[in-house]
Amino acid sequence: MWSILIGIGLGAFEIYVLKKLISMMTAGKGGAGAAVPIVIAKLALILIVLWLFAEFVSLSAMVWCAAGIAAAMIGIPVILSIRMIKKYKRGGGERK
């Protein structure tokens, strides 16, 4: 069950890297070439962590870790989107 905390941390890290990757790619054309190896490394990190849990801890720990990763990667963007919508409804958002 403790592995869910590692999964949540890994999922939050993946979201953070994704945001940085998006800002890097939209800033200019120079970042697009580095994006592919970073995306591959992100996916490899998840697979390696899950494999390590399955190989050295247990399959149930791997499932809990995967559930934490999924919860973080789904929950964090949903929560941030809800906060952004509420901000725009209050009139605090930047409108162009």
C-alpha positions as semicolon CSV with decimal commas, in nm:
position;residue;x (nm);y (nm);z (nm)
1;M;0,000;0,000;0,000
2;W;0,293;0,235;0,060
3;S;0,380;0,205;-0,306
4;I;0,080;0,421;-0,393
5;L;0,269;0,717;-0,245
6;I;0,563;0,648;-0,474
7;G;0,318;0,624;-0,764
8;I;0,156;0,957;-0,676
9;G;0,497;1,119;-0,653
10;L;0,602;0,971;-0,987
11;G;0,275;1,082;-1,148
12;A;0,318;1,436;-1,014
13;F;0,675;1,440;-1,148
14;E;0,547;1,325;-1,489
15;I;0,291;1,608;-1,495
16;Y;0,562;1,859;-1,400
17;V;0,792;1,734;-1,678
18;L;0,501;1,743;-1,924
19;K;0,429;2,108;-1,842
20;K;0,795;2,199;-1,886
21;L;0,806;2,002;-2,211
22;I;0,502;2,184;-2,348
23;S;0,645;2,525;-2,257
24;M;0,977;2,426;-2,415
25;M;0,810;2,315;-2,738
26;T;0,585;2,620;-2,768
27;A;0,869;2,865;-2,697
28;G;1,045;2,796;-3,023
29;K;1,145;2,540;-3,280
30;G;1,469;2,455;-3,100
31;G;1,296;2,258;-2,827
32;A;1,107;2,023;-3,057
33;G;1,415;1,813;-3,128
34;A;1,481;1,749;-2,761
35;A;1,116;1,663;-2,694
36;V;1,124;1,313;-2,843
37;P;1,402;1,176;-2,620
38;I;1,241;1,338;-2,315
39;V;0,904;1,176;-2,391
40;I;1,073;0,839;-2,441
41;A;1,261;0,884;-2,112
42;K;0,935;0,970;-1,931
43;L;0,769;0,653;-2,053
44;A;1,078;0,446;-1,978
45;L;1,088;0,582;-1,622
46;I;0,732;0,465;-1,555
47;L;0,799;0,123;-1,705
48;I;1,124;0,078;-1,513
49;V;0,966;0,173;-1,180
50;L;0,672;-0,062;-1,237
51;W;0,905;-0,343;-1,345
52;L;1,120;-0,293;-1,034
53;F;0,813;-0,317;-0,813
54;A;0,692;-0,629;-0,990
55;E;1,032;-0,796;-0,987
56;F;1,162;-0,711;-0,641
57;V;0,861;-0,627;-0,424
58;S;0,535;-0,786;-0,539
59;L;0,271;-0,766;-0,807
60;S;0,021;-0,608;-0,569
61;A;0,274;-0,333;-0,490
62;M;0,317;-0,277;-0,862
63;V;-0,061;-0,244;-0,905
64;W;-0,081;0,006;-0,617
65;C;0,206;0,206;-0,769
66;A;0,035;0,205;-1,109
67;A;-0,288;0,320;-0,943
68;G;-0,101;0,607;-0,779
69;I;0,055;0,707;-1,109
70;A;-0,282;0,698;-1,284
71;A;-0,456;0,889;-1,005
72;A;-0,193;1,162;-1,009
73;M;-0,179;1,189;-1,388
74;I;-0,557;1,213;-1,410
75;G;-0,634;1,396;-1,086
76;I;-0,379;1,678;-1,101
77;P;-0,487;1,814;-1,444
78;V;-0,855;1,783;-1,346
79;I;-0,799;1,975;-1,022
80;L;-0,592;2,242;-1,198
81;S;-0,858;2,278;-1,468
82;I;-1,136;2,317;-1,212
83;R;-0,933;2,583;-1,032
84;M;-0,872;2,765;-1,361
85;I;-1,242;2,755;-1,453
86;K;-1,337;2,895;-1,113
87;K;-1,077;3,168;-1,155
88;Y;-1,220;3,268;-1,492
89;K;-1,576;3,262;-1,358
90;R;-1,475;3,505;-1,082
91;G;-1,327;3,734;-1,346
92;G;-0,971;3,684;-1,234
93;G;-0,848;3,526;-1,553
94;E;-0,660;3,699;-1,830
95;R;-0,878;3,748;-2,133
96;K;-0,723;3,842;-2,465
